[in-house]
Amino acid sequence: MTDAGEREALEPRTLLEHATILQLAHPDGPLPDGGRPYPDTEHLAGLPRTDEPYAARRRKLVDVVTSVYEAEPSAGHACAVLSDALTSMRVEPRFAGPLAETVASFDPAWRRRVGRELAYRSRERGKVTVGLALLSGVAGPGDTAPVRLLGLLSRDFGETAIRVLRQIPGAAGDLVWLAERSDPWRHAQAVEALCSLAEPDTFGWLLHEGVRPGGPSVTNARTIAETVGLADVVGDDEIGEDVIEQAGRLLVAMTLRGAGNTELRRYTDAPTALTRFARAAGKMNATFDRYAMIVSLLADLYVGQAATLRWPGKELGWVRAALERLLDEPTWAGVLDVAEQSADRVIYHRARWATLVRTTCGQVPLTERSMNGEQSRIAIRVSVPDPELSGAVEASVFIDGRPVVAEAFTAGPAEEPEYLLGPDHRLHADVEPHEVRLAEADCTEGCCGALYVTIERRGDEVIWRNWRNPDRSGFDLPALRFAAAQYDAEINRAENDHSWDWPDRTVTRLLRDRLREQPDLLGRWDCHPGWVAARPNDRGRVHVSYFYPQRPAGVEDLWLQFVAVIELPAGDPAIVVDEIVRQISDTDPRRQQWLTGGGAEAARRFGFDWPARH
């Protein structure tokens, strides 16, 4: 046999065979790079490219499949005809959903026969995509094994395979199997499908594995809680400590910004579930992970969504006090003491975070109000999320003890303290009114809005008025009046309070000030500073962004954005800043490895390679 013949004999004959071989080599987790490269790589590279719009390309595929169905009622002959037609077409994975909707009225037997032939016996991904789309809604129990294997080829077939499986009676277990071996996005899609099926046999798995911290599955937290009946689960007298822990983690997931900001508020049983969790939490053995989980819940009970729920009577205060008492018990306090002495940098920083949050939570004013009943009182508290979870550092604004931003705006976090409390003094009140943005949607203001208020000083009063959200016409809140002395004192205190800082964040504050005060540091290279960030879940690094040769302004402008990712050495923050400045400004900061934004044309014009997007 020739070398070419030996190679051909060893290569998978179909994509299903390719997935099967890879799954045997990686039985317990996602396939490396989603199963790529596929055996049809050379074939796909040889297909002609087109500049046609997406809608036109999708319509062309739908027309081809429809015309074959109408012309070839015999499924056997249709398989060959459709296969030939698809050989020369580029079929994108996102075409599968619209195609499945179009073929829903086709003869089910025809769809099963043609769909199986294309999905299971094809080597080319376009044919497999069409085959899976044809099987949506008509596949049977015998299809679960091959479909879930194809779903392991996640980026091309994961979503479509999940769509097929969720419509096969009795396939919930196969969805669990696929979810356990999927990348974060397909895991989240499989969890969503399992919640829609609501099969009791999967409830235990959903509770334990339905949310992967830091991944997109946090958006399913509320749906999982509703599906499994979380409030009833955590209220069971016979509940075990592992289930209590998972219930707590699910509640924490609903508080995270990545969950969509309003998930806990939209969960009807949230007060009941939180109260029952507080009652049951003492059954758990103390661990540092559990300690941190309870601290996250406490933070939200004071400054987040949980603080804005409709609590009966004094139940909110009871829940706060119960969890505080638990963490003060010697056994629980002991796990924090051990963590604070840990040589592990991650554990140490997380322990410092927990101590900081507990201290600042106790400072939140619960019932402050002026004695005359007309003027309100303001308080600012900075909230920092668990370093192990994704989240935003927020400057939370309290009016008469209520977290006004969390109550009035649910599409995104409050602004960062550096924005509201930084050198621009945005919350200062002057005789000349000025508008301040207190919060912005996660997806940007232009998409889902923001929260604005106008601040002005009139004599010995400060007034917040003209509330607005660009995404909601007619949005408004009553004007608020503050005694100027109390207002000024609180804003000045908050601007000078850096007790919430951790070393990385201190470095970013000092570095931001340095770049502002010394524009020539980057200006000598025609670069202009952008944002500087230290993220709670990325300890030990700072990200410094800057633009060249100008900041983006008009659509015709050519510009590039660079982001330098700097590993922070230990030491005095001021000395660390000196070292960062040396790294990014003593030699040309316009480095290929730091290029992250702008455009291919700008990169070509300025002599850079535009990063490949995978």
C-alpha positions as MATLAB code, in Angstrom:
seq = 'MTDAGEREALEPRTLLEHATILQLAHPDGPLPDGGRPYPDTEHLAGLPRTDEPYAARRRKLVDVVTSVYEAEPSAGHACAVLSDALTSMRVEPRFAGPLAETVASFDPAWRRRVGRELAYRSRERGKVTVGLALLSGVAGPGDTAPVRLLGLLSRDFGETAIRVLRQIPGAAGDLVWLAERSDPWRHAQAVEALCSLAEPDTFGWLLHEGVRPGGPSVTNARTIAETVGLADVVGDDEIGEDVIEQAGRLLVAMTLRGAGNTELRRYTDAPTALTRFARAAGKMNATFDRYAMIVSLLADLYVGQAATLRWPGKELGWVRAALERLLDEPTWAGVLDVAEQSADRVIYHRARWATLVRTTCGQVPLTERSMNGEQSRIAIRVSVPDPELSGAVEASVFIDGRPVVAEAFTAGPAEEPEYLLGPDHRLHADVEPHEVRLAEADCTEGCCGALYVTIERRGDEVIWRNWRNPDRSGFDLPALRFAAAQYDAEINRAENDHSWDWPDRTVTRLLRDRLREQPDLLGRWDCHPGWVAARPNDRGRVHVSYFYPQRPAGVEDLWLQFVAVIELPAGDPAIVVDEIVRQISDTDPRRQQWLTGGGAEAARRFGFDWPARH';
ca = [
       0.000    0.000    0.000;
       1.284    3.480   -0.831;
       1.865    6.111    1.854;
      -1.181    8.003    0.583;
      -3.254    4.830    0.692;
      -2.105    4.020    4.229;
      -2.937    7.542    5.371;
      -6.370    7.369    3.750;
      -7.060    4.014    5.394;
      -6.182    5.401    8.819;
      -8.182    8.600    8.524;
     -11.817    8.625    9.736;
     -14.288    8.038    6.947;
     -16.991   10.176    8.562;
     -17.222   12.964   11.122;
     -19.111   10.570   13.402;
     -16.178    8.163   13.258;
     -13.832   11.100   13.942;
     -15.860   12.034   17.047;
     -15.946    8.400   18.201;
     -12.166    8.015   17.982;
     -11.558   11.266   19.869;
     -14.090   10.376   22.564;
     -12.308    7.090   23.236;
      -9.084    9.039   23.712;
     -10.755   11.687   25.923;
     -13.666    9.879   27.624;
     -14.363   12.243   30.511;
     -14.036   15.793   29.299;
     -14.408   18.182   26.377;
     -12.462   17.238   23.265;
      -9.327   19.334   22.742;
     -10.202   22.379   20.624;
     -13.734   21.058   20.209;
     -12.544   18.125   18.097;
     -10.687   20.201   15.531;
      -9.061   19.779   13.068;
     -11.810   17.899   11.246;
     -11.044   15.438    8.449;
     -12.705   17.748    5.898;
     -10.333   20.672    6.460;
      -8.784   20.500    2.996;
     -12.181   20.162    1.334;
     -13.550   23.203    3.183;
     -10.481   25.280    2.281;
     -11.120   24.536   -1.397;
     -14.707   25.816   -1.414;
     -15.257   29.222   -3.035;
     -15.878   32.174   -0.751;
     -18.662   34.688   -1.246;
     -19.455   38.224   -0.131;
     -23.191   37.522   -0.045;
     -24.996   38.677    3.120;
     -25.802   36.103    5.776;
     -29.525   36.137    4.960;
     -28.847   35.384    1.292;
     -26.498   32.487    2.110;
     -29.023   31.029    4.542;
     -31.846   31.402    2.019;
     -29.818   29.623   -0.630;
     -29.337   26.581    1.629;
     -33.028   26.488    2.566;
     -33.961   26.676   -1.116;
     -31.636   23.806   -2.027;
     -33.018   21.497    0.674;
     -36.618   22.467   -0.128;
     -36.192   21.932   -3.865;
     -34.696   18.465   -3.333;
     -37.568   17.508   -1.031;
     -40.164   18.685   -3.523;
     -38.447   17.014   -6.489;
     -37.369   13.770   -4.817;
     -40.099   12.297   -2.597;
     -38.091    9.070   -2.498;
     -35.757    9.477    0.457;
     -33.218    7.038   -0.951;
     -32.675    9.023   -4.129;
     -32.966   12.357   -2.297;
     -29.958   11.460   -0.118;
     -27.677   11.216   -3.121;
     -29.038   14.327   -4.828;
     -28.842   16.476   -1.709;
     -25.389   15.168   -0.846;
     -24.112   16.135   -4.291;
     -25.647   19.610   -4.018;
     -24.096   20.241   -0.601;
     -20.605   19.164   -1.669;
     -19.889   22.548   -3.221;
     -21.684   24.706   -0.621;
     -20.398   26.419    2.509;
     -22.907   25.558    5.235;
     -22.405   27.488    8.455;
     -23.403   26.004   11.840;
     -25.774   28.920   12.476;
     -27.860   27.864    9.464;
     -29.044   24.781   11.359;
     -31.718   26.525   13.448;
     -33.484   28.340   10.589;
     -33.256   25.206    8.455;
     -34.816   23.069   11.196;
     -37.756   25.494   11.375;
     -38.210   25.386    7.599;
     -38.261   21.568    7.324;
     -40.632   21.092   10.271;
     -43.515   20.536    7.842;
     -41.632   17.976    5.711;
     -42.564   14.285    5.860;
     -41.011   12.901    9.111;
     -39.980    9.608    7.503;
     -38.184   11.473    4.709;
     -36.420   13.685    7.219;
     -35.301   10.730    9.341;
     -33.936    8.764    6.389;
     -32.139   11.687    4.748;
     -31.047   13.231    8.058;
     -29.439   10.011    9.308;
     -27.654    9.445    6.024;
     -26.156   12.924    5.990;
     -25.412   13.209    9.713;
     -23.888    9.782   10.310;
     -22.250    8.910    6.986;
     -20.774   12.215    5.860;
     -17.205   13.396    6.112;
     -18.061   17.033    5.371;
     -19.356   19.304    8.115;
     -21.923   21.064    5.899;
     -23.697   17.770    5.221;
     -23.646   16.807    8.906;
     -25.128   20.207    9.813;
     -27.997   19.695    7.377;
     -28.494   16.129    8.572;
     -28.841   17.176   12.205;
     -31.208   19.985   11.244;
     -33.412   17.470    9.401;
     -33.451   15.193   12.472;
     -34.659   17.961   14.810;
     -38.047   16.882   16.133;
     -38.173   13.495   14.365;
     -35.171   11.627   15.793;
     -35.877    8.562   17.924;
     -34.192    6.771   20.845;
     -31.811    5.023   18.455;
     -30.376    8.395   17.445;
     -29.225    9.478   20.887;
     -25.815    7.780   20.833;
     -24.594    9.126   17.457;
     -26.117   12.566   18.006;
     -24.444   13.063   21.365;
     -21.123   11.955   19.896;
     -21.449   14.539   17.127;
     -22.319   17.070   19.836;
     -18.803   16.635   21.207;
     -17.596   18.453   18.072;
     -18.843   21.437   19.964;
     -18.283   24.556   17.925;
     -19.970   23.192   14.820;
     -22.518   20.687   16.102;
     -22.909   21.118   19.872;
     -25.885   23.454   19.847;
     -27.688   21.543   17.073;
     -27.093   18.183   18.775;
     -28.607   19.566   21.982;
     -31.636   20.756   20.015;
     -32.105   17.258   18.573;
     -31.639   15.471   21.908;
     -34.060   17.684   23.844;
     -36.853   16.571   21.485;
     -36.189   12.826   21.861;
     -38.317   11.244   24.618;
     -36.143    9.779   27.354;
     -32.934   11.505   26.205;
     -32.405   13.611   29.343;
     -29.624   11.285   30.444;
     -27.886   11.785   27.119;
     -28.075   15.548   27.590;
     -26.427   15.135   30.988;
     -23.714   12.971   29.379;
     -23.073   15.627   26.728;
     -23.176   18.516   29.208;
     -20.514   16.852   31.365;
     -18.199   16.636   28.347;
     -18.940   20.020   26.803;
     -17.203   23.371   26.766;
     -18.784   26.106   28.937;
     -21.145   27.425   26.228;
     -22.546   24.057   25.222;
     -22.759   23.052   28.882;
     -24.976   26.091   29.483;
     -27.146   25.221   26.468;
     -27.556   21.624   27.667;
     -28.522   22.826   31.139;
     -31.152   25.102   29.621;
     -32.538   22.123   27.683;
     -32.634   19.964   30.829;
     -34.525   22.671   32.717;
     -37.113   22.812   29.930;
     -37.551   19.018   30.173;
     -37.775   19.122   33.997;
     -37.129   15.391   34.413;
     -36.965   14.634   38.173;
     -34.139   12.143   37.611;
     -31.900   15.042   36.535;
     -32.673   17.398   39.422;
     -29.780   16.178   41.571;
     -27.349   16.708   38.718;
     -28.757   20.142   37.928;
     -28.371   21.215   41.538;
     -24.778   19.966   41.777;
     -23.457   20.526   38.252;
     -25.844   22.931   36.530;
     -23.745   26.032   37.234;
     -20.053   26.231   36.501;
     -18.648   29.254   38.384;
     -17.356   31.933   36.064;
     -19.028   30.420   33.008;
     -22.119   31.284   30.983;
     -24.206   28.699   32.861;
     -24.685   31.224   35.694;
     -27.445   32.652   33.486;
     -29.379   29.437   34.182;
     -29.162   29.708   37.974;
     -32.699   30.980   38.510;
     -34.184   28.508   36.033;
     -32.396   25.671   37.817;
     -33.703   26.880   41.188;
     -37.254   26.988   39.852;
     -36.920   23.608   38.134;
     -35.599   21.707   41.148;
     -37.799   23.569   43.659;
     -34.828   25.000   45.547;
     -36.841   26.576   48.369;
     -38.428   23.205   49.163;
     -35.116   21.361   48.798;
     -33.292   23.595   51.260;
     -36.239   23.492   53.663;
     -36.161   19.695   53.987;
     -35.340   18.708   57.573;
     -33.305   15.745   56.314;
     -31.142   17.803   53.956;
     -27.475   16.879   53.800;
     -24.611   19.332   54.060;
     -23.546   18.873   50.431;
     -27.029   19.804   49.243;
     -27.047   22.836   51.557;
     -23.757   23.924   50.027;
     -25.041   23.509   46.477;
     -28.178   25.476   47.360;
     -26.011   28.284   48.680;
     -23.868   28.272   45.561;
     -26.957   28.457   43.387;
     -28.186   31.469   45.362;
     -24.774   33.127   45.009;
     -24.852   32.471   41.248;
     -28.144   34.375   41.004;
     -26.476   37.429   42.560;
     -23.616   37.558   40.072;
     -23.506   40.214   37.382;
     -22.994   37.566   34.730;
     -26.352   36.077   35.672;
     -28.107   39.104   34.213;
     -28.361   41.282   37.325;
     -32.015   40.640   38.092;
     -32.057   36.863   38.477;
     -32.432   36.856   42.258;
     -35.103   39.560   42.080;
     -36.960   37.526   39.438;
     -36.816   34.391   41.583;
     -40.173   34.478   43.358;
     -39.062   32.186   46.182;
     -35.794   34.044   46.861;
     -36.687   35.317   50.381;
     -37.945   31.863   51.387;
     -34.907   30.095   49.953;
     -32.491   32.512   51.626;
     -34.267   32.220   54.976;
     -34.272   28.423   54.845;
     -30.636   28.395   53.793;
     -29.750   30.566   56.796;
     -31.543   28.084   59.059;
     -29.822   25.075   57.496;
     -26.314   26.500   57.033;
     -25.233   25.493   60.538;
     -25.553   21.811   59.545;
     -22.525   22.189   57.269;
     -19.033   21.450   58.447;
     -16.892   24.575   58.247;
     -14.602   24.921   55.215;
     -13.067   28.023   53.759;
     -14.969   27.643   50.463;
     -18.229   27.521   52.398;
     -17.152   30.477   54.519;
     -16.506   32.507   51.361;
     -19.842   31.432   49.882;
     -21.704   32.720   52.949;
     -19.730   35.976   52.843;
     -20.858   36.465   49.230;
     -24.474   35.983   50.270;
     -24.058   38.380   53.177;
     -22.615   41.018   50.873;
     -25.655   40.761   48.614;
     -28.013   40.816   51.588;
     -26.505   44.161   52.545;
     -25.695   45.876   49.239;
     -27.139   43.829   46.352;
     -30.303   42.325   44.947;
     -31.137   40.441   48.139;
     -31.335   43.727   50.027;
     -34.066   44.929   47.639;
     -36.382   41.898   47.835;
     -39.865   42.081   49.364;
     -39.016   40.596   52.751;
     -41.815   39.868   55.221;
     -41.501   41.708   58.522;
     -37.981   41.766   59.919;
     -36.855   38.620   58.125;
     -34.046   40.335   56.209;
     -32.446   41.449   59.445;
     -32.857   37.950   60.907;
     -31.161   36.296   57.903;
     -28.248   38.714   58.067;
     -27.831   38.193   61.805;
     -28.096   34.390   61.548;
     -25.343   34.157   58.942;
     -23.160   36.648   60.838;
     -23.524   34.565   64.023;
     -22.607   31.391   62.160;
     -19.378   32.872   60.783;
     -18.478   34.164   64.264;
     -18.656   30.660   65.762;
     -15.163   29.430   66.735;
     -15.095   26.605   64.195;
     -16.024   28.870   61.299;
     -13.825   31.758   62.450;
     -10.992   29.253   62.668;
     -11.088   28.385   58.974;
     -10.678   32.075   58.165;
      -7.726   32.369   60.537;
      -6.013   29.448   58.812;
      -6.678   30.904   55.363;
      -5.220   34.271   56.385;
      -1.988   32.497   57.324;
      -1.843   30.477   54.103;
       1.265   30.558   51.941;
      -1.012   30.037   48.927;
      -1.399   33.489   47.396;
      -4.899   32.781   46.027;
      -6.218   31.558   49.380;
      -4.547   34.419   51.215;
      -6.056   37.083   48.961;
      -9.473   35.443   49.173;
      -9.246   35.434   52.978;
      -8.359   39.140   52.948;
     -11.372   39.743   50.721;
     -13.667   37.877   53.131;
     -12.420   39.885   56.107;
     -12.840   43.147   54.203;
     -16.398   42.343   53.107;
     -17.476   41.378   56.596;
     -16.073   44.605   57.965;
     -17.692   46.849   55.364;
     -21.041   45.023   55.499;
     -21.321   45.943   59.145;
     -20.889   49.603   58.254;
     -23.918   49.800   55.962;
     -26.499   52.186   57.440;
     -29.823   50.399   57.666;
     -32.271   53.094   58.774;
     -30.527   56.445   58.426;
     -32.783   59.409   57.818;
     -32.787   63.053   58.766;
     -34.889   63.920   61.784;
     -36.989   66.448   59.851;
     -38.249   63.719   57.537;
     -37.652   65.804   54.401;
     -33.926   65.486   53.821;
     -32.406   62.128   53.032;
     -29.012   60.816   54.040;
     -26.452   59.362   51.659;
     -23.850   56.666   52.226;
     -21.323   55.157   49.803;
     -19.941   51.647   50.248;
     -17.584   49.879   47.852;
     -18.433   46.213   47.231;
     -15.798   43.761   46.001;
     -16.778   40.303   44.660;
     -15.229   36.991   45.642;
     -11.913   36.684   43.732;
     -12.943   33.158   42.722;
     -16.015   34.464   40.903;
     -16.553   36.905   38.086;
     -17.902   40.227   39.227;
     -17.540   43.987   39.262;
     -16.181   46.277   41.944;
     -18.997   48.742   42.581;
     -19.517   52.011   44.386;
     -22.901   51.245   45.948;
     -25.037   54.285   46.772;
     -27.375   54.095   49.758;
     -30.158   56.588   50.326;
     -31.746   56.311   53.763;
     -30.283   52.839   54.065;
     -31.636   51.576   50.723;
     -29.307   50.550   47.847;
     -30.818   52.979   45.358;
     -28.857   51.877   42.289;
     -29.616   48.185   42.826;
     -33.294   49.042   43.205;
     -33.577   51.446   40.283;
     -31.347   49.781   37.696;
     -31.046   46.065   37.042;
     -29.228   45.840   33.700;
     -25.720   46.305   35.054;
     -23.537   47.133   38.037;
     -23.039   50.455   39.728;
     -20.053   52.394   38.438;
     -16.605   51.562   39.750;
     -15.261   53.624   42.659;
     -12.458   55.003   40.481;
     -15.137   56.509   38.223;
     -17.459   57.986   40.848;
     -14.926   58.664   43.602;
     -11.767   59.301   41.595;
      -9.908   62.517   40.751;
     -12.771   63.832   38.622;
     -14.934   64.134   41.786;
     -18.112   63.274   39.896;
     -20.296   63.133   43.010;
     -19.261   66.573   44.249;
     -22.146   69.027   44.320;
     -21.720   72.471   42.776;
     -24.031   75.405   42.133;
     -23.783   74.545   38.438;
     -25.844   71.347   37.906;
     -24.067   68.400   36.296;
     -25.225   64.948   35.269;
     -23.566   61.782   36.594;
     -23.883   58.213   35.386;
     -24.353   55.948   38.406;
     -24.588   52.633   36.535;
     -24.271   51.207   33.046;
     -25.634   48.035   31.449;
     -23.219   45.115   31.173;
     -23.656   45.175   27.396;
     -23.041   48.973   27.177;
     -25.388   51.920   27.539;
     -26.246   51.969   23.838;
     -27.695   48.480   24.128;
     -29.584   48.305   27.423;
     -29.298   51.685   29.069;
     -27.757   53.339   32.100;
     -28.804   55.218   35.228;
     -28.192   58.985   35.348;
     -28.951   61.672   37.892;
     -28.381   65.437   37.917;
     -26.602   66.826   40.994;
     -26.682   70.433   42.110;
     -26.147   72.533   45.231;
     -28.746   75.035   46.380;
     -27.678   76.876   49.489;
     -27.227   74.383   52.306;
     -28.870   71.558   50.371;
     -27.710   69.098   47.707;
     -30.378   67.893   45.295;
     -30.433   64.793   43.106;
     -33.029   65.226   40.384;
     -33.920   64.450   36.763;
     -33.219   60.735   36.992;
     -33.113   59.080   33.591;
     -32.381   55.849   31.762;
     -31.810   56.325   27.997;
     -33.266   52.859   27.413;
     -36.590   53.648   29.138;
     -38.760   56.527   28.016;
     -40.628   58.174   30.844;
     -38.281   56.779   33.483;
     -37.977   59.040   36.514;
     -37.546   58.893   40.272;
     -38.487   61.510   42.872;
     -35.960   64.238   43.576;
     -33.866   63.675   46.688;
     -32.612   66.374   49.059;
     -29.610   66.089   51.362;
     -28.178   68.366   54.014;
     -25.054   69.714   52.322;
     -22.871   69.147   55.403;
     -23.758   65.456   55.685;
     -23.512   64.967   51.912;
     -20.088   66.638   51.605;
     -18.698   64.755   54.579;
     -19.784   61.370   53.216;
     -18.470   62.001   49.692;
     -15.131   63.232   51.039;
     -14.904   60.194   53.347;
     -15.652   57.799   50.486;
     -13.116   59.437   48.156;
     -10.365   59.062   50.743;
     -11.317   55.575   51.939;
      -9.162   52.942   50.265;
      -9.677   50.258   52.891;
     -11.455   48.137   50.273;
      -8.361   48.170   48.032;
      -6.157   45.150   47.523;
      -2.508   45.626   46.418;
      -3.198   45.129   42.691;
      -5.956   47.724   42.778;
      -3.729   50.147   44.646;
      -1.160   49.757   41.890;
      -3.762   50.543   39.207;
      -4.880   53.669   41.061;
      -1.323   54.951   41.379;
      -0.501   54.006   37.773;
      -3.619   55.735   36.459;
      -2.622   58.882   38.343;
       0.931   58.680   36.968;
      -0.229   58.371   33.355;
      -2.617   61.280   33.852;
       0.012   63.504   35.407;
       2.781   62.575   32.955;
       1.207   62.261   29.482;
       4.648   62.164   27.833;
       5.295   58.684   29.256;
       3.291   57.201   26.392;
       2.964   60.365   24.333;
       6.551   60.079   23.115;
       5.319   57.026   21.178;
       2.136   58.774   19.972;
       0.148   56.556   22.351;
      -2.774   57.717   24.497;
      -3.742   56.005   27.781;
      -7.071   54.160   27.955;
      -8.229   52.112   30.917;
      -6.127   50.483   33.629;
      -7.637   47.493   35.420;
      -6.950   44.982   38.176;
      -9.637   42.327   38.306;
     -10.779   40.586   41.497;
     -10.578   37.164   39.822;
      -7.181   37.777   38.194;
      -4.945   38.560   41.138;
      -1.301   39.345   40.535;
      -1.739   41.136   37.184;
      -2.763   44.519   35.841;
      -4.025   45.348   32.348;
      -2.970   48.662   30.809;
      -4.692   49.815   27.610;
      -3.628   52.552   25.222;
      -4.393   53.741   21.699;
      -2.191   54.583   18.717;
      -1.942   57.035   17.006;
      -5.198   58.483   18.358;
      -8.229   57.596   20.427;
     -11.163   56.323   18.345;
     -13.474   59.191   17.464;
     -15.102   59.132   14.030;
     -15.899   56.049   11.973;
     -13.280   57.082    9.406;
     -10.454   57.191   11.945;
      -7.721   54.568   11.839;
      -6.492   53.483   15.242;
      -5.122   50.523   17.131;
      -5.585   49.486   20.740;
      -2.902   47.735   22.741;
      -3.370   46.074   26.125;
      -0.236   45.341   28.128;
      -0.736   42.537   30.641;
       1.807   43.005   33.416;
       2.682   40.406   36.040;
       3.023   42.205   39.360;
       6.031   41.589   41.563;
       5.603   41.714   45.318;
       6.584   44.937   46.997;
       5.629   48.497   47.741;
       2.919   49.628   45.255;
       4.782   52.859   44.422;
       7.922   50.890   43.496;
       5.836   48.421   41.483;
       4.338   51.319   39.514;
       7.837   52.560   38.686;
       8.653   49.137   37.246;
       5.442   49.024   35.163;
       6.114   52.479   33.761;
       9.609   51.334   32.793;
       8.206   48.228   31.045;
       5.646   50.041   28.927;
       7.356   53.356   28.191;
      11.155   53.033   28.149;
      10.915   50.982   24.959;
       8.287   51.146   22.227;
       4.957   49.962   23.760;
       3.457   49.313   20.315;
       4.176   45.601   20.508;
       2.552   42.966   18.341;
       1.737   40.666   21.258;
      -0.235   43.454   22.968;
      -2.335   44.421   19.916;
      -6.013   43.750   20.717;
      -8.237   46.246   18.902;
      -8.727   48.567   15.975;
      -9.041   46.818   12.657;
      -7.220   44.872    9.973;
      -6.865   47.931    7.743;
      -5.344   50.012   10.545;
      -2.967   47.178   11.426;
      -1.834   46.907    7.790;
      -1.414   50.672    7.468;
       0.708   50.898   10.613;
       2.806   47.815    9.930;
       1.236   45.210   12.245;
      -0.234   41.758   11.739;
      -3.929   41.715   12.597;
      -4.507   38.972   15.220;
      -6.189   35.841   13.901;
      -9.687   35.392   15.377;
     -10.603   31.803   16.205;
];
